[in-house]
Amino acid sequence: MEIEELQTRTDSRKSFYGKAKLLHNGNITELQSYETIVAEYNHKTNKIKVFGWFSNITARHINEFLSFYGFDKVTKKEMKNWENEA
């Protein structure tokens, strides 16, 4: 498994200071916010899953993750009711 820090590209913050990590494992990349897996991207199917809403900071991590893979950012309500497998 390869681990890298999630970089800010669209977020106004300069960095997430190591609190958001991308865990690459084959065709799946998971987003770890602090110590929790909060989303995953399947490179083979081009589908993304968000596992709910956790906090404002984690929502920033999730939205940066979505943007990184070319998906639209989502609201708190959409994170709570995630069903999009674009």
Secondary structure, DSSP 4 states (H G I P E B T S, - for coil): -EEEEPPPSSSSSS--TTSEEEEEETTEEEEEETTEEEEEEETTTTEEEE-----HHHHHHHHHHHHHTTPPP--HHHHHT-----
